[in-house]
Amino acid sequence: MPIPIIQYIIALGIGMSTGLVLQRGRVCTNSAFRNLLLIRNGELSTIIPVTVAITVTGYFLLTSIPGYEFSSNPIHFSFIFLPIGAFIFGLGTVFAGGCAGGVCYRVGEGNVKSLIALLGFISGIGILAAGIIAEVFQSLNSSSLILINNQTPSLEQFAPRSIWTIIIVFGSCLLVYFFYLKNAEHKLTHLRPEWTPIISGILLGVLGIFTKYFSSLPPIYRNFGLSTVDGIANIAQSIVTFQLFNWAGFFMIGLIGGSFLSSLNIKEFEIIIPTRKDVFQFFGGGFLLGIGAMMAGGCNIGHIFSGIPELGISSFFAMIFIIFGNWIGSYLQYIKWKNEWPESTPK
């Protein structure tokens, strides 16, 4: 059944709105996790619990919409590949100069280093998405999945969604207090005053709810929230096969386009040319992002902003290993090897 053009317009619109929020709010979990380690600052990390709280609340409200059949879609849990992939992804965020969302919105700003990282991201996804290596990977991945009653592990198998919604919202409020509200003085000077992490988190949460709802409708049946991996993979596949992008592909086109228009509007668009050293580092970092995301079953946005609201146990583990990988990479890059600290992590 062909997809109505209105759905492509919706995907493009949600993607552009997401790109604008990412760009204006400087949303990047690489910077957020790095700041927790290097300067003990949780200001940017505040976006995560706010987004998760809004999204999980919205998902619960979706269950009560008449005529809409809400279905949880937790990410699969490979006891071998998920922790390894999430750790590799976390390492990649450091050397690619951003997480999946951070790399994409910086491409929209004209950052050629991020464009190189995105090409590496696509290459890493492609290796494990097609060909002989992909077949071997899929076979090993399928044989290492953890199942509970022949289903992907989910918190809903232990208690109703309503209970977990209350617990996650309460826990998120505590994190917001300790990360943001408790500290009257913040150290991050690269954030726009009118785009606080709380505002960015609320808007991302709402966009995640919209994404889940509209992409789950027939004839799409994508049934997931914010993510980059499926969209990037679809764009690459569509270019090779000369086919039209799907819903996720249009979302990603919109995300980069929204960041581009946003950066033009506030005069932050700037072509940044990389050095030869940058080319190897950023492509390699992006390659780690792609490999890690495929092994883990999703990127940081897919697991943290969407997988946790899906109540997938895999996504809680993925977040832990992404943070661990980011911290190891940050230690090596900025403490051990004494590279210059980014503007988003002021000394």
N, C-alpha and C positions, 0 to 999 in steps of 0.2 A: 504494500500500500504506500503510495507516495506521501511524503510529509508535506502538509499544508505550508505555504510560504509564510503564513503568519507565525508559525513556530520558528522559522529561521530568523524572522525579524525580532521575535522575543529573545532568542538566544543571543543575537547580536546586541540587542539593547541591554540585557543583563550583563553581558561581557563588557560592554563599554562602561557601564556603571561601576563594575568591579575594578576595571583598569583605572578609572578616575579615583576611586577610594584608595586603592593601593598606592597610586602615585602621590596623591595629596597627603595621605597619612603616613607615607614612607614605610609601608607595611612590609616587613621582611623578618622572618623568624631567625635567619642567620644573624642579623644585627641584634635581635632580641635575646637570643640565647648567648651570644658572644658577650653582650653587656652584663648579663648575670654573672658570667665567669670573671671577666677582666676588671670591671669597675663596680660590681655588686649593685647594678642599677636595673630595676625591673620595669621602668617606665614603658618601654616599647613592648615588653612581654605582656602588659596589661591587655593588649588587643586580643590575646589568645583566650583568656577566660571569659571576657565580655562576648566575643564572637560565639564561643561554645555555648554560653548560657542562653543567648538570644536564639541560637539555632535549635538547641534541644527543646526549648520552650515552644518554638514555632512548630517543630515536628510533632510535639504532643498535641498542639492545637489542630494540626492537619488531620489527626485521627478522628476529629469530631465533625469534619466537613461532610454534609450530606451528599451522597453520591460519589464521594472520592474514597477510593480504597487505598489507605496508607499501608505501605509495606516496607519494613526495615530491610536494609541491604548492607549488612556489615562486610568489611573487607576480609577475604580469606586469610587464614593464619597458618603459614608454613613455619614449623618449629626450626627449620634449617635456614630458609632464605629470608624470612622476615627480619630477624635480628641482624643478620649480616647485611642485608640490603639497606635497612634503616640506618645502620652505622655508616655504611659507605655513602649514603645520601647525605648524612650529617657532615662527613668529611668534605664532600663535594661542595656543600654550601659555602664553606670557607674559601676554597680555591676558585670557585666560580664567581665569588663576590656577591652572592645572594642565593636565596632559596628559589624554588620554582616560580613563585609569584614575583619575587624581587627581581629575578633575571628578566622576566617578561615585561614588567612595567618599565624597567630601565632601558630595554630595547626601544620602547615607545618614546623615551626621552632622548634617543639619539646616541646612546652609549654603545659604541661598536664593540667594546670589550664584552658587554653583556650579549650582544648579537653572536659573538664567537662562542660564548658559553652556551647560548641557546642551540647553536649548531652542534656543539658537543653533546648537549642534552638529547637532541634528536637522534644523534648517532648511537648513543648509549641505549636509547629505547629501541632503535631499529635492530640492533644486534640480538636482543632477546625477544623481539616481536616477530621476526621472520627468518627463515632459513634453517639450516641443520642445527646450529647452536640453539636456536629457539625451540626446536622440537625436543632436543635433549633436556633443555631447561624446563619446559612444560611437563615433561614426563616425570622428572625428579621432583618438581614442585608439587604435582598432583599426588605423588606418593608420600609426601611429607606433611600433608595438611592435617591439622588438628580438627577433629569433629566432635560435637556433643550431640548424641542422638541423631547422627547423620546430618547435622546442620552446622554451619559456621558458628563458632562460639560467640555468644551475645549475652549481654547482661540481662536481657529480657527472658532468658532461660532460667533465671534465678528469682526475678521479681518483676512486677509490671512496670511498663514504661513510666507511668505516673510517679512511682517511687523514685526511680533513677533520675527523673527530671528534677525533682525536689533536691535530691542529694547533690547533683551536678551544679545546679544553680546556687545552692548554699556554699559549696566548695569554691565555686567561681567568685562569689562575693568575698570570701575570705582572701583569695589570691589578689583580687583587685585592691582590697584594703592594704595588704602588705606590700604589694608592688607599687601602688600609686598614691592612695589616699593618705597613708601613714607618713609618706615623705613629702613634706611641704615644698622642699627645694629639689628641683630636678636638674640633671646635668646635661641633658640632650639639647643641643642648640640647633640641630638640623630639622627639628619638627616645626611645622607651621602652628602658631598659637591657636588658630581657630580650628585646627584639626587635631584635637586631643586623641590619645589612644582609645578613650572610652567612646568618643563619637565614631571613630573609624571602626571599632569593634561592633558597635550597634548596627552600623550600615552594612558591614560585611555579613553579620548574622541574618539580617533581613534578606539580603541578596542570596544567601545560602538557602533560605526557606523558599524563595521564589524559584531558584534553580531546581531544587528537589521537586517542587510541585509541578512546574511546567515541563520538565524533562521526563517526568514519569507518566505523562498523559499519552494516550494512543495517538498516532502510531509510533511514538518514539520509544517508550518503555525503558528509558535510560535509568531512571529511578535512583538518582544520587544527587548530592549537593555540589558545592564548589570543588573543582579539581582541574589540574592542568594536563596530566599525563594522557588521558584519553583524547583530549582535544589536539594536543601536539602530535600524537601518533596518527590521528585521523588526517591532519593537514599534510603530514609527510606522505602518508599512503595515497591521499587524493592527488597530490602533485605527481607522484610516480605513475599512477594508474589513470590520470586524466578524468577523475570522477569528482562529483560535487561533494563539498564538505558536509558532514553530518551535523547534528545539533551541537555536539561538543566542539567541533571544528569551528563553527560560526561563533561560539562563545569565546574561543581563544583569539580569533581574529578581532572580535569586538574588544577584548581585554587590552590587547596591544594598541589597537586604534584609540580606545578611550584614554589610555595613558598618554598617547601622542597628542591628542587634542587638549588634554588637561595641561600637559607641560607647555604647549604652545600658548595657551590662554594665560598662564601665570609666568610666562617667559623663563621657563626652566629647561626648554629644549636646547640641547647643546651636543654637537657631534664630538665625541671623545675618541680620539684615535689611539689604539693600543701600541705598545712597543713590541718588539719581537719576543721578549720574555713574557709579556702579557698574553700573547697569542697562545703559547704553549700552556701557560697556567690556566687561563680561562677556558680554553677548549678542554683541557684535561679535567678541570673542575666540573664543567658541564657534562662531560662524559660520565663522571662518577655519579652525577645527579640522575642521569638516564638509567645507568646500570642499577643503581641503588633503588630507584623508584620501581623499576620492573620487578626486581627481586622482592621488594617489600610489599608489592601490590598497590602502591600509591605513593604520592609525594607528601610533603609536609602539609600542604593545603588539603589534599584528599584525606589523609589520615587524621589530622588534628582538627581542622575546621568542619569536616564532614563525617569522617569515620567515627569520631567519638560521639557526636549526636546520633549516629546510627546505633550507638551502644555496642559497637564491635570491640571485643576484648583485644583483638589484634592491634587496634589503633592506639590503645593505651600503651602497649608494649612498644609499638613503633615510635611513639613520641619520646619515650625514654631513651631508646637507642639512637634516635636522631640527635637528641640533646647531647648524648655521650660522644657521638662522632663529631659534632660541632665543637665541643669543648676540647677534644683531643686535637682537632685541626687548628683551633684558635690558639691553643697553647704552643703548638709547633710554629705556626705562622708569625705570631706576634711576640711571644716570649722567648722561645728557644732560638728562632732564626732572626728575631729582632727586626721584622719588617715594620714599615710605617703603619701606625694605627689609622683606621678610617675615621672620617668626620663623624660618623654615627656612633663612634666609641671614643669620646674625648678623654684624654688622660687627666 
